[in-house]
Amino acid sequence: MTDAWELADYIVIKALENGVTIMGLTRGKDTKFHHTEKLDRGEIMVAQFTEHTSAIKIRGRAEVYTKHGMILTET
């Protein structure tokens, strides 16, 4: 049997400047930050929505790749 979270959506984040901050937000009644990462220019992070992560906040200039296409953050 396949765990449902193994099939959850992934996104790819590519930092376009130093110090791009990525924050994972929790599910549930009270949304909280549960994980933070910093990326420098050119670094890439692959993130997945899971039973714990319902949203991802990105601060700084970055390219975000999803199954819907590429999004460029604005600062």
N, CA, C, O and CB atoms as a CASP TS submission, in Angstrom:
PFRMAT TS
TARGET T0000
AUTHOR 0000-0000-0000
METHOD Language model
MODEL 1
PARENT N/A
ATOM      1  N   MET     1       0.837  -1.177   0.000  1.00  0.00           N
ATOM      2  CA  MET     1       0.000   0.000   0.000  1.00  0.00           C
ATOM      3  C   MET     1       0.882   1.242   0.000  1.00  0.00           C
ATOM      4  O   MET     1       1.868   1.301   0.735  1.00  0.00           O
ATOM      5  CB  MET     1      -0.952  -0.003   1.211  1.00  0.00           C
ATOM      6  N   THR     2       0.539   2.231  -0.815  1.00  0.00           N
ATOM      7  CA  THR     2       1.322   3.454  -0.923  1.00  0.00           C
ATOM      8  C   THR     2       0.836   4.486   0.081  1.00  0.00           C
ATOM      9  O   THR     2      -0.364   4.732   0.205  1.00  0.00           O
ATOM     10  CB  THR     2       1.250   4.018  -2.345  1.00  0.00           C
ATOM     11  N   ASP     3       1.779   5.086   0.794  1.00  0.00           N
ATOM     12  CA  ASP     3       1.441   6.167   1.709  1.00  0.00           C
ATOM     13  C   ASP     3       0.954   7.354   0.883  1.00  0.00           C
ATOM     14  O   ASP     3       1.593   7.719  -0.104  1.00  0.00           O
ATOM     15  CB  ASP     3       2.667   6.561   2.603  1.00  0.00           C
ATOM     16  N   ALA     4      -0.151   7.953   1.264  1.00  0.00           N
ATOM     17  CA  ALA     4      -0.732   9.066   0.501  1.00  0.00           C
ATOM     18  C   ALA     4       0.246  10.221   0.348  1.00  0.00           C
ATOM     19  O   ALA     4       0.219  10.921  -0.664  1.00  0.00           O
ATOM     20  CB  ALA     4      -2.005   9.560   1.176  1.00  0.00           C
ATOM     21  N   TRP     5       1.119  10.434   1.346  1.00  0.00           N
ATOM     22  CA  TRP     5       2.041  11.567   1.280  1.00  0.00           C
ATOM     23  C   TRP     5       3.163  11.330   0.281  1.00  0.00           C
ATOM     24  O   TRP     5       3.803  12.287  -0.153  1.00  0.00           O
ATOM     25  CB  TRP     5       2.628  11.846   2.651  1.00  0.00           C
ATOM     26  N   GLU     6       3.418  10.087  -0.093  1.00  0.00           N
ATOM     27  CA  GLU     6       4.414   9.816  -1.125  1.00  0.00           C
ATOM     28  C   GLU     6       3.959  10.375  -2.463  1.00  0.00           C
ATOM     29  O   GLU     6       4.787  10.638  -3.335  1.00  0.00           O
ATOM     30  CB  GLU     6       4.678   8.311  -1.241  1.00  0.00           C
ATOM     31  N   LEU     7       2.658  10.561  -2.639  1.00  0.00           N
ATOM     32  CA  LEU     7       2.106  11.061  -3.890  1.00  0.00           C
ATOM     33  C   LEU     7       1.789  12.550  -3.832  1.00  0.00           C
ATOM     34  O   LEU     7       1.263  13.103  -4.798  1.00  0.00           O
ATOM     35  CB  LEU     7       0.861  10.291  -4.245  1.00  0.00           C
ATOM     36  N   ALA     8       2.099  13.211  -2.719  1.00  0.00           N
ATOM     37  CA  ALA     8       1.790  14.627  -2.556  1.00  0.00           C
ATOM     38  C   ALA     8       2.625  15.473  -3.511  1.00  0.00           C
ATOM     39  O   ALA     8       3.671  15.045  -3.999  1.00  0.00           O
ATOM     40  CB  ALA     8       2.033  15.067  -1.105  1.00  0.00           C
ATOM     41  N   ASP     9       2.134  16.683  -3.763  1.00  0.00           N
ATOM     42  CA  ASP     9       2.808  17.587  -4.690  1.00  0.00           C
ATOM     43  C   ASP     9       4.165  18.042  -4.170  1.00  0.00           C
ATOM     44  O   ASP     9       4.348  18.286  -2.978  1.00  0.00           O
ATOM     45  CB  ASP     9       1.938  18.792  -4.963  1.00  0.00           C
ATOM     46  N   TYR    10       5.105  18.147  -5.096  1.00  0.00           N
ATOM     47  CA  TYR    10       6.426  18.693  -4.823  1.00  0.00           C
ATOM     48  C   TYR    10       6.533  20.043  -5.514  1.00  0.00           C
ATOM     49  O   TYR    10       5.869  20.287  -6.522  1.00  0.00           O
ATOM     50  CB  TYR    10       7.553  17.725  -5.298  1.00  0.00           C
ATOM     51  N   ILE    11       7.377  20.923  -4.965  1.00  0.00           N
ATOM     52  CA  ILE    11       7.753  22.142  -5.662  1.00  0.00           C
ATOM     53  C   ILE    11       9.270  22.249  -5.607  1.00  0.00           C
ATOM     54  O   ILE    11       9.908  21.686  -4.717  1.00  0.00           O
ATOM     55  CB  ILE    11       7.063  23.405  -5.034  1.00  0.00           C
ATOM     56  N   VAL    12       9.836  22.968  -6.555  1.00  0.00           N
ATOM     57  CA  VAL    12      11.276  23.221  -6.583  1.00  0.00           C
ATOM     58  C   VAL    12      11.468  24.726  -6.459  1.00  0.00           C
ATOM     59  O   VAL    12      10.823  25.503  -7.163  1.00  0.00           O
ATOM     60  CB  VAL    12      11.946  22.658  -7.900  1.00  0.00           C
ATOM     61  N   ILE    13      12.357  25.130  -5.560  1.00  0.00           N
ATOM     62  CA  ILE    13      12.637  26.539  -5.326  1.00  0.00           C
ATOM     63  C   ILE    13      14.100  26.786  -5.653  1.00  0.00           C
ATOM     64  O   ILE    13      14.986  26.125  -5.111  1.00  0.00           O
ATOM     65  CB  ILE    13      12.306  26.955  -3.856  1.00  0.00           C
ATOM     66  N   LYS    14      14.352  27.750  -6.551  1.00  0.00           N
ATOM     67  CA  LYS    14      15.723  28.120  -6.912  1.00  0.00           C
ATOM     68  C   LYS    14      15.955  29.565  -6.476  1.00  0.00           C
ATOM     69  O   LYS    14      15.256  30.473  -6.925  1.00  0.00           O
ATOM     70  CB  LYS    14      15.979  27.947  -8.457  1.00  0.00           C
ATOM     71  N   ALA    15      16.937  29.775  -5.601  1.00  0.00           N
ATOM     72  CA  ALA    15      17.249  31.111  -5.097  1.00  0.00           C
ATOM     73  C   ALA    15      17.935  31.940  -6.176  1.00  0.00           C
ATOM     74  O   ALA    15      18.868  31.478  -6.833  1.00  0.00           O
ATOM     75  CB  ALA    15      18.140  31.024  -3.844  1.00  0.00           C
ATOM     76  N   LEU    16      17.458  33.173  -6.351  1.00  0.00           N
ATOM     77  CA  LEU    16      18.065  34.096  -7.307  1.00  0.00           C
ATOM     78  C   LEU    16      18.946  35.129  -6.618  1.00  0.00           C
ATOM     79  O   LEU    16      19.569  35.963  -7.276  1.00  0.00           O
ATOM     80  CB  LEU    16      16.986  34.796  -8.113  1.00  0.00           C
ATOM     81  N   GLU    17      18.996  35.070  -5.286  1.00  0.00           N
ATOM     82  CA  GLU    17      19.848  35.961  -4.502  1.00  0.00           C
ATOM     83  C   GLU    17      20.221  35.238  -3.212  1.00  0.00           C
ATOM     84  O   GLU    17      19.610  34.228  -2.863  1.00  0.00           O
ATOM     85  CB  GLU    17      19.130  37.329  -4.201  1.00  0.00           C
ATOM     86  N   ASN    18      21.209  35.747  -2.517  1.00  0.00           N
ATOM     87  CA  ASN    18      21.597  35.166  -1.230  1.00  0.00           C
ATOM     88  C   ASN    18      20.543  35.471  -0.175  1.00  0.00           C
ATOM     89  O   ASN    18      19.933  36.541  -0.183  1.00  0.00           O
ATOM     90  CB  ASN    18      22.973  35.699  -0.781  1.00  0.00           C
ATOM     91  N   GLY    19      20.336  34.526   0.727  1.00  0.00           N
ATOM     92  CA  GLY    19      19.457  34.755   1.864  1.00  0.00           C
ATOM     93  C   GLY    19      17.974  34.554   1.621  1.00  0.00           C
ATOM     94  O   GLY    19      17.155  35.094   2.365  1.00  0.00           O
ATOM     95  N   VAL    20      17.602  33.789   0.595  1.00  0.00           N
ATOM     96  CA  VAL    20      16.183  33.495   0.372  1.00  0.00           C
ATOM     97  C   VAL    20      15.706  32.582   1.501  1.00  0.00           C
ATOM     98  O   VAL    20      16.322  31.552   1.774  1.00  0.00           O
ATOM     99  CB  VAL    20      15.947  32.826  -1.039  1.00  0.00           C
ATOM    100  N   THR    21      14.617  32.959   2.150  1.00  0.00           N
ATOM    101  CA  THR    21      14.087  32.202   3.282  1.00  0.00           C
ATOM    102  C   THR    21      12.860  31.415   2.853  1.00  0.00           C
ATOM    103  O   THR    21      11.962  31.945   2.200  1.00  0.00           O
ATOM    104  CB  THR    21      13.741  33.139   4.455  1.00  0.00           C
ATOM    105  N   ILE    22      12.836  30.141   3.231  1.00  0.00           N
ATOM    106  CA  ILE    22      11.709  29.256   2.941  1.00  0.00           C
ATOM    107  C   ILE    22      11.162  28.775   4.276  1.00  0.00           C
ATOM    108  O   ILE    22      11.900  28.256   5.113  1.00  0.00           O
ATOM    109  CB  ILE    22      12.135  28.044   2.020  1.00  0.00           C
ATOM    110  N   MET    23       9.851  28.955   4.465  1.00  0.00           N
ATOM    111  CA  MET    23       9.215  28.580   5.728  1.00  0.00           C
ATOM    112  C   MET    23       8.083  27.601   5.465  1.00  0.00           C
ATOM    113  O   MET    23       7.229  27.842   4.611  1.00  0.00           O
ATOM    114  CB  MET    23       8.687  29.828   6.472  1.00  0.00           C
ATOM    115  N   GLY    24       8.077  26.498   6.198  1.00  0.00           N
ATOM    116  CA  GLY    24       6.985  25.535   6.115  1.00  0.00           C
ATOM    117  C   GLY    24       5.959  25.838   7.187  1.00  0.00           C
ATOM    118  O   GLY    24       6.313  26.052   8.346  1.00  0.00           O
ATOM    119  N   LEU    25       4.685  25.858   6.808  1.00  0.00           N
ATOM    120  CA  LEU    25       3.604  26.139   7.753  1.00  0.00           C
ATOM    121  C   LEU    25       2.782  24.883   7.989  1.00  0.00           C
ATOM    122  O   LEU    25       2.572  24.081   7.080  1.00  0.00           O
ATOM    123  CB  LEU    25       2.704  27.280   7.236  1.00  0.00           C
ATOM    124  N   THR    26       2.321  24.725   9.223  1.00  0.00           N
ATOM    125  CA  THR    26       1.616  23.511   9.630  1.00  0.00           C
ATOM    126  C   THR    26       0.151  23.522   9.212  1.00  0.00           C
ATOM    127  O   THR    26      -0.423  24.558   8.876  1.00  0.00           O
ATOM    128  CB  THR    26       1.715  23.334  11.128  1.00  0.00           C
ATOM    129  N   ARG    27      -0.423  22.338   9.246  1.00  0.00           N
ATOM    130  CA  ARG    27      -1.868  22.172   9.050  1.00  0.00           C
ATOM    131  C   ARG    27      -2.572  22.317  10.390  1.00  0.00           C
ATOM    132  O   ARG    27      -1.929  22.348  11.440  1.00  0.00           O
ATOM    133  CB  ARG    27      -2.194  20.791   8.404  1.00  0.00           C
ATOM    134  N   GLY    28      -3.882  22.404  10.348  1.00  0.00           N
ATOM    135  CA  GLY    28      -4.657  22.360  11.580  1.00  0.00           C
ATOM    136  C   GLY    28      -5.286  23.676  11.957  1.00  0.00           C
ATOM    137  O   GLY    28      -5.237  24.655  11.212  1.00  0.00           O
ATOM    138  N   LYS    29      -5.881  23.674  13.137  1.00  0.00           N
ATOM    139  CA  LYS    29      -6.616  24.840  13.629  1.00  0.00           C
ATOM    140  C   LYS    29      -5.704  26.050  13.806  1.00  0.00           C
ATOM    141  O   LYS    29      -6.094  27.170  13.478  1.00  0.00           O
ATOM    142  CB  LYS    29      -7.300  24.509  14.952  1.00  0.00           C
ATOM    143  N   ASP    30      -4.510  25.838  14.315  1.00  0.00           N
ATOM    144  CA  ASP    30      -3.548  26.920  14.529  1.00  0.00           C
ATOM    145  C   ASP    30      -2.375  26.737  13.581  1.00  0.00           C
ATOM    146  O   ASP    30      -1.563  25.829  13.760  1.00  0.00           O
ATOM    147  CB  ASP    30      -3.060  26.954  16.005  1.00  0.00           C
ATOM    148  N   THR    31      -2.283  27.601  12.570  1.00  0.00           N
ATOM    149  CA  THR    31      -1.172  27.525  11.620  1.00  0.00           C
ATOM    150  C   THR    31       0.083  28.093  12.272  1.00  0.00           C
ATOM    151  O   THR    31       0.054  29.189  12.833  1.00  0.00           O
ATOM    152  CB  THR    31      -1.504  28.292  10.305  1.00  0.00           C
ATOM    153  N   LYS    32       1.194  27.341  12.196  1.00  0.00           N
ATOM    154  CA  LYS    32       2.461  27.761  12.793  1.00  0.00           C
ATOM    155  C   LYS    32       3.595  27.451  11.827  1.00  0.00           C
ATOM    156  O   LYS    32       3.473  26.580  10.965  1.00  0.00           O
ATOM    157  CB  LYS    32       2.697  27.060  14.161  1.00  0.00           C
ATOM    158  N   PHE    33       4.705  28.179  11.982  1.00  0.00           N
ATOM    159  CA  PHE    33       5.911  27.845  11.241  1.00  0.00           C
ATOM    160  C   PHE    33       6.522  26.610  11.889  1.00  0.00           C
ATOM    161  O   PHE    33       6.691  26.575  13.107  1.00  0.00           O
ATOM    162  CB  PHE    33       6.926  29.042  11.219  1.00  0.00           C
ATOM    163  N   HIS    34       6.858  25.590  11.088  1.00  0.00           N
ATOM    164  CA  HIS    34       7.476  24.408  11.689  1.00  0.00           C
ATOM    165  C   HIS    34       8.875  24.143  11.159  1.00  0.00           C
ATOM    166  O   HIS    34       9.595  23.311  11.712  1.00  0.00           O
ATOM    167  CB  HIS    34       6.612  23.197  11.449  1.00  0.00           C
ATOM    168  N   HIS    35       9.276  24.838  10.095  1.00  0.00           N
ATOM    169  CA  HIS    35      10.613  24.608   9.550  1.00  0.00           C
ATOM    170  C   HIS    35      11.024  25.825   8.733  1.00  0.00           C
ATOM    171  O   HIS    35      10.205  26.404   8.018  1.00  0.00           O
ATOM    172  CB  HIS    35      10.653  23.313   8.677  1.00  0.00           C
ATOM    173  N   THR    36      12.292  26.214   8.838  1.00  0.00           N
ATOM    174  CA  THR    36      12.822  27.342   8.076  1.00  0.00           C
ATOM    175  C   THR    36      14.159  26.952   7.469  1.00  0.00           C
ATOM    176  O   THR    36      14.980  26.304   8.119  1.00  0.00           O
ATOM    177  CB  THR    36      12.972  28.602   8.970  1.00  0.00           C
ATOM    178  N   GLU    37      14.371  27.344   6.232  1.00  0.00           N
ATOM    179  CA  GLU    37      15.647  27.129   5.533  1.00  0.00           C
ATOM    180  C   GLU    37      16.068  28.431   4.874  1.00  0.00           C
ATOM    181  O   GLU    37      15.223  29.242   4.494  1.00  0.00           O
ATOM    182  CB  GLU    37      15.531  25.984   4.470  1.00  0.00           C
ATOM    183  N   LYS    38      17.377  28.633   4.737  1.00  0.00           N
ATOM    184  CA  LYS    38      17.918  29.772   3.987  1.00  0.00           C
ATOM    185  C   LYS    38      18.698  29.230   2.810  1.00  0.00           C
ATOM    186  O   LYS    38      19.494  28.302   2.953  1.00  0.00           O
ATOM    187  CB  LYS    38      18.821  30.683   4.886  1.00  0.00           C
ATOM    188  N   LEU    39      18.465  29.817   1.639  1.00  0.00           N
ATOM    189  CA  LEU    39      19.191  29.423   0.434  1.00  0.00           C
ATOM    190  C   LEU    39      20.019  30.594  -0.067  1.00  0.00           C
ATOM    191  O   LEU    39      19.598  31.746   0.039  1.00  0.00           O
ATOM    192  CB  LEU    39      18.219  28.934  -0.665  1.00  0.00           C
ATOM    193  N   ASP    40      21.187  30.306  -0.608  1.00  0.00           N
ATOM    194  CA  ASP    40      21.997  31.312  -1.275  1.00  0.00           C
ATOM    195  C   ASP    40      21.804  31.195  -2.775  1.00  0.00           C
ATOM    196  O   ASP    40      21.305  30.187  -3.276  1.00  0.00           O
ATOM    197  CB  ASP    40      23.488  31.164  -0.900  1.00  0.00           C
ATOM    198  N   ARG    41      22.203  32.232  -3.480  1.00  0.00           N
ATOM    199  CA  ARG    41      22.006  32.307  -4.931  1.00  0.00           C
ATOM    200  C   ARG    41      22.444  31.009  -5.616  1.00  0.00           C
ATOM    201  O   ARG    41      23.545  30.508  -5.387  1.00  0.00           O
ATOM    202  CB  ARG    41      22.785  33.499  -5.515  1.00  0.00           C
ATOM    203  N   GLY    42      21.559  30.481  -6.457  1.00  0.00           N
ATOM    204  CA  GLY    42      21.856  29.275  -7.212  1.00  0.00           C
ATOM    205  C   GLY    42      21.486  27.984  -6.506  1.00  0.00           C
ATOM    206  O   GLY    42      21.406  26.934  -7.143  1.00  0.00           O
ATOM    207  N   GLU    43      21.260  28.041  -5.205  1.00  0.00           N
ATOM    208  CA  GLU    43      20.875  26.830  -4.477  1.00  0.00           C
ATOM    209  C   GLU    43      19.426  26.472  -4.783  1.00  0.00           C
ATOM    210  O   GLU    43      18.592  27.337  -5.047  1.00  0.00           O
ATOM    211  CB  GLU    43      21.072  27.018  -2.955  1.00  0.00           C
ATOM    212  N   ILE    44      19.155  25.177  -4.739  1.00  0.00           N
ATOM    213  CA  ILE    44      17.826  24.656  -5.057  1.00  0.00           C
ATOM    214  C   ILE    44      17.338  23.811  -3.892  1.00  0.00           C
ATOM    215  O   ILE    44      18.107  23.082  -3.266  1.00  0.00           O
ATOM    216  CB  ILE    44      17.846  23.824  -6.375  1.00  0.00           C
ATOM    217  N   MET    45      16.049  23.924  -3.613  1.00  0.00           N
ATOM    218  CA  MET    45      15.418  23.080  -2.594  1.00  0.00           C
ATOM    219  C   MET    45      14.186  22.437  -3.208  1.00  0.00           C
ATOM    220  O   MET    45      13.404  23.095  -3.894  1.00  0.00           O
ATOM    221  CB  MET    45      15.042  23.905  -1.315  1.00  0.00           C
ATOM    222  N   VAL    46      14.022  21.146  -2.955  1.00  0.00           N
ATOM    223  CA  VAL    46      12.815  20.436  -3.365  1.00  0.00           C
ATOM    224  C   VAL    46      11.976  20.260  -2.105  1.00  0.00           C
ATOM    225  O   VAL    46      12.448  19.702  -1.115  1.00  0.00           O
ATOM    226  CB  VAL    46      13.146  19.041  -4.054  1.00  0.00           C
ATOM    227  N   ALA    47      10.736  20.735  -2.140  1.00  0.00           N
ATOM    228  CA  ALA    47       9.859  20.669  -0.969  1.00  0.00           C
ATOM    229  C   ALA    47       8.588  19.907  -1.322  1.00  0.00           C
ATOM    230  O   ALA    47       8.159  19.887  -2.475  1.00  0.00           O
ATOM    231  CB  ALA    47       9.513  22.091  -0.453  1.00  0.00           C
ATOM    232  N   GLN    48       7.996  19.281  -0.311  1.00  0.00           N
ATOM    233  CA  GLN    48       6.786  18.487  -0.517  1.00  0.00           C
ATOM    234  C   GLN    48       5.721  18.893   0.497  1.00  0.00           C
ATOM    235  O   GLN    48       6.013  19.128   1.670  1.00  0.00           O
ATOM    236  CB  GLN    48       7.096  16.974  -0.402  1.00  0.00           C
ATOM    237  N   PHE    49       4.483  18.970   0.021  1.00  0.00           N
ATOM    238  CA  PHE    49       3.357  19.166   0.929  1.00  0.00           C
ATOM    239  C   PHE    49       3.055  17.818   1.573  1.00  0.00           C
ATOM    240  O   PHE    49       2.925  16.811   0.878  1.00  0.00           O
ATOM    241  CB  PHE    49       2.094  19.742   0.177  1.00  0.00           C
ATOM    242  N   THR    50       2.943  17.798   2.901  1.00  0.00           N
ATOM    243  CA  THR    50       2.777  16.543   3.642  1.00  0.00           C
ATOM    244  C   THR    50       1.647  16.669   4.656  1.00  0.00           C
ATOM    245  O   THR    50       0.907  17.653   4.669  1.00  0.00           O
ATOM    246  CB  THR    50       4.090  16.152   4.354  1.00  0.00           C
ATOM    247  N   GLU    51       1.532  15.657   5.499  1.00  0.00           N
ATOM    248  CA  GLU    51       0.527  15.710   6.558  1.00  0.00           C
ATOM    249  C   GLU    51       0.820  16.833   7.545  1.00  0.00           C
ATOM    250  O   GLU    51      -0.083  17.269   8.259  1.00  0.00           O
ATOM    251  CB  GLU    51       0.460  14.375   7.292  1.00  0.00           C
ATOM    252  N   HIS    52       2.071  17.313   7.600  1.00  0.00           N
ATOM    253  CA  HIS    52       2.446  18.398   8.507  1.00  0.00           C
ATOM    254  C   HIS    52       2.527  19.744   7.800  1.00  0.00           C
ATOM    255  O   HIS    52       2.290  20.777   8.426  1.00  0.00           O
ATOM    256  CB  HIS    52       3.773  18.090   9.163  1.00  0.00           C
ATOM    257  N   THR    53       2.856  19.758   6.512  1.00  0.00           N
ATOM    258  CA  THR    53       3.064  21.001   5.771  1.00  0.00           C
ATOM    259  C   THR    53       1.882  21.278   4.856  1.00  0.00           C
ATOM    260  O   THR    53       1.597  20.507   3.939  1.00  0.00           O
ATOM    261  CB  THR    53       4.366  20.936   4.956  1.00  0.00           C
ATOM    262  N   SER    54       1.194  22.391   5.114  1.00  0.00           N
ATOM    263  CA  SER    54       0.046  22.753   4.285  1.00  0.00           C
ATOM    264  C   SER    54       0.343  23.951   3.401  1.00  0.00           C
ATOM    265  O   SER    54      -0.363  24.195   2.422  1.00  0.00           O
ATOM    266  CB  SER    54      -1.159  23.046   5.157  1.00  0.00           C
ATOM    267  N   ALA    55       1.396  24.710   3.743  1.00  0.00           N
ATOM    268  CA  ALA    55       1.753  25.890   2.962  1.00  0.00           C
ATOM    269  C   ALA    55       3.254  26.132   3.087  1.00  0.00           C
ATOM    270  O   ALA    55       3.891  25.722   4.058  1.00  0.00           O
ATOM    271  CB  ALA    55       0.949  27.139   3.432  1.00  0.00           C
ATOM    272  N   ILE    56       3.796  26.805   2.084  1.00  0.00           N
ATOM    273  CA  ILE    56       5.212  27.166   2.088  1.00  0.00           C
ATOM    274  C   ILE    56       5.303  28.645   1.754  1.00  0.00           C
ATOM    275  O   ILE    56       4.757  29.099   0.749  1.00  0.00           O
ATOM    276  CB  ILE    56       6.040  26.295   1.070  1.00  0.00           C
ATOM    277  N   LYS    57       6.001  29.399   2.607  1.00  0.00           N
ATOM    278  CA  LYS    57       6.188  30.833   2.400  1.00  0.00           C
ATOM    279  C   LYS    57       7.623  31.061   1.956  1.00  0.00           C
ATOM    280  O   LYS    57       8.553  30.488   2.524  1.00  0.00           O
ATOM    281  CB  LYS    57       5.863  31.648   3.697  1.00  0.00           C
ATOM    282  N   ILE    58       7.803  31.902   0.937  1.00  0.00           N
ATOM    283  CA  ILE    58       9.136  32.183   0.403  1.00  0.00           C
ATOM    284  C   ILE    58       9.373  33.680   0.483  1.00  0.00           C
ATOM    285  O   ILE    58       8.566  34.469  -0.008  1.00  0.00           O
ATOM    286  CB  ILE    58       9.285  31.669  -1.068  1.00  0.00           C
ATOM    287  N   ARG    59      10.486  34.075   1.104  1.00  0.00           N
ATOM    288  CA  ARG    59      10.847  35.481   1.214  1.00  0.00           C
ATOM    289  C   ARG    59      12.163  35.688   0.471  1.00  0.00           C
ATOM    290  O   ARG    59      13.168  35.053   0.790  1.00  0.00           O
ATOM    291  CB  ARG    59      10.964  35.927   2.714  1.00  0.00           C
ATOM    292  N   GLY    60      12.155  36.574  -0.517  1.00  0.00           N
ATOM    293  CA  GLY    60      13.336  36.837  -1.324  1.00  0.00           C
ATOM    294  C   GLY    60      13.079  36.470  -2.775  1.00  0.00           C
ATOM    295  O   GLY    60      12.033  35.913  -3.108  1.00  0.00           O
ATOM    296  N   ARG    61      14.043  36.788  -3.640  1.00  0.00           N
ATOM    297  CA  ARG    61      13.890  36.521  -5.075  1.00  0.00           C
ATOM    298  C   ARG    61      14.190  35.059  -5.364  1.00  0.00           C
ATOM    299  O   ARG    61      15.266  34.549  -5.050  1.00  0.00           O
ATOM    300  CB  ARG    61      14.817  37.436  -5.911  1.00  0.00           C
ATOM    301  N   ALA    62      13.207  34.398  -5.974  1.00  0.00           N
ATOM    302  CA  ALA    62      13.361  32.975  -6.274  1.00  0.00           C
ATOM    303  C   ALA    62      12.457  32.583  -7.430  1.00  0.00           C
ATOM    304  O   ALA    62      11.451  33.236  -7.710  1.00  0.00           O
ATOM    305  CB  ALA    62      13.047  32.116  -5.034  1.00  0.00           C
ATOM    306  N   GLU    63      12.843  31.497  -8.093  1.00  0.00           N
ATOM    307  CA  GLU    63      11.985  30.854  -9.080  1.00  0.00           C
ATOM    308  C   GLU    63      11.349  29.659  -8.379  1.00  0.00           C
ATOM    309  O   GLU    63      12.036  28.889  -7.708  1.00  0.00           O
ATOM    310  CB  GLU    63      12.792  30.418 -10.378  1.00  0.00           C
ATOM    311  N   VAL    64      10.040  29.507  -8.535  1.00  0.00           N
ATOM    312  CA  VAL    64       9.317  28.400  -7.912  1.00  0.00           C
ATOM    313  C   VAL    64       8.684  27.583  -9.035  1.00  0.00           C
ATOM    314  O   VAL    64       7.878  28.092  -9.813  1.00  0.00           O
ATOM    315  CB  VAL    64       8.227  28.915  -6.888  1.00  0.00           C
ATOM    316  N   TYR    65       9.063  26.315  -9.104  1.00  0.00           N
ATOM    317  CA  TYR    65       8.556  25.423 -10.151  1.00  0.00           C
ATOM    318  C   TYR    65       7.534  24.474  -9.543  1.00  0.00           C
ATOM    319  O   TYR    65       7.815  23.790  -8.559  1.00  0.00           O
ATOM    320  CB  TYR    65       9.715  24.627 -10.824  1.00  0.00           C
ATOM    321  N   THR    66       6.336  24.438 -10.144  1.00  0.00           N
ATOM    322  CA  THR    66       5.272  23.544  -9.698  1.00  0.00           C
ATOM    323  C   THR    66       4.742  22.790 -10.908  1.00  0.00           C
ATOM    324  O   THR    66       5.192  23.017 -12.031  1.00  0.00           O
ATOM    325  CB  THR    66       4.128  24.333  -8.982  1.00  0.00           C
ATOM    326  N   LYS    67       3.797  21.902 -10.685  1.00  0.00           N
ATOM    327  CA  LYS    67       3.184  21.190 -11.806  1.00  0.00           C
ATOM    328  C   LYS    67       2.367  22.148 -12.675  1.00  0.00           C
ATOM    329  O   LYS    67       1.973  21.794 -13.786  1.00  0.00           O
ATOM    330  CB  LYS    67       2.290  20.044 -11.292  1.00  0.00           C
ATOM    331  N   HIS    68       2.115  23.343 -12.178  1.00  0.00           N
ATOM    332  CA  HIS    68       1.351  24.341 -12.921  1.00  0.00           C
ATOM    333  C   HIS    68       2.248  25.279 -13.731  1.00  0.00           C
ATOM    334  O   HIS    68       1.748  26.073 -14.528  1.00  0.00           O
ATOM    335  CB  HIS    68       0.497  25.150 -11.967  1.00  0.00           C
ATOM    336  N   GLY    69       3.563  25.196 -13.535  1.00  0.00           N
ATOM    337  CA  GLY    69       4.493  26.063 -14.250  1.00  0.00           C
ATOM    338  C   GLY    69       5.466  26.732 -13.295  1.00  0.00           C
ATOM    339  O   GLY    69       5.589  26.340 -12.135  1.00  0.00           O
ATOM    340  N   MET    70       6.168  27.765 -13.807  1.00  0.00           N
ATOM    341  CA  MET    70       7.165  28.486 -13.021  1.00  0.00           C
ATOM    342  C   MET    70       6.591  29.825 -12.569  1.00  0.00           C
ATOM    343  O   MET    70       5.918  30.518 -13.331  1.00  0.00           O
ATOM    344  CB  MET    70       8.467  28.696 -13.838  1.00  0.00           C
ATOM    345  N   ILE    71       6.871  30.172 -11.319  1.00  0.00           N
ATOM    346  CA  ILE    71       6.450  31.445 -10.748  1.00  0.00           C
ATOM    347  C   ILE    71       7.709  32.157 -10.280  1.00  0.00           C
ATOM    348  O   ILE    71       8.589  31.539  -9.681  1.00  0.00           O
ATOM    349  CB  ILE    71       5.421  31.250  -9.567  1.00  0.00           C
ATOM    350  N   LEU    72       7.799  33.456 -10.552  1.00  0.00           N
ATOM    351  CA  LEU    72       8.924  34.269 -10.105  1.00  0.00           C
ATOM    352  C   LEU    72       8.439  35.136  -8.949  1.00  0.00           C
ATOM    353  O   LEU    72       7.469  35.880  -9.098  1.00  0.00           O
ATOM    354  CB  LEU    72       9.504  35.146 -11.274  1.00  0.00           C
ATOM    355  N   THR    73       9.104  35.048  -7.798  1.00  0.00           N
ATOM    356  CA  THR    73       8.692  35.880  -6.663  1.00  0.00           C
ATOM    357  C   THR    73       9.063  37.327  -6.940  1.00  0.00           C
ATOM    358  O   THR    73       9.988  37.611  -7.702  1.00  0.00           O
ATOM    359  CB  THR    73       9.348  35.390  -5.342  1.00  0.00           C
ATOM    360  N   GLU    74       8.337  38.230  -6.316  1.00  0.00           N
ATOM    361  CA  GLU    74       8.621  39.660  -6.431  1.00  0.00           C
ATOM    362  C   GLU    74       9.024  40.175  -5.065  1.00  0.00           C
ATOM    363  O   GLU    74       8.547  39.687  -4.040  1.00  0.00           O
ATOM    364  CB  GLU    74       7.391  40.445  -6.984  1.00  0.00           C
ATOM    365  N   THR    75       9.907  41.166  -5.052  1.00  0.00           N
ATOM    366  CA  THR    75      10.309  41.746  -3.765  1.00  0.00           C
ATOM    367  C   THR    75       9.983  43.207  -3.733  1.00  0.00           C
ATOM    368  O   THR    75      10.245  43.876  -2.733  1.00  0.00           O
ATOM    369  CB  THR    75      11.799  41.537  -3.505  1.00  0.00           C
TER
END
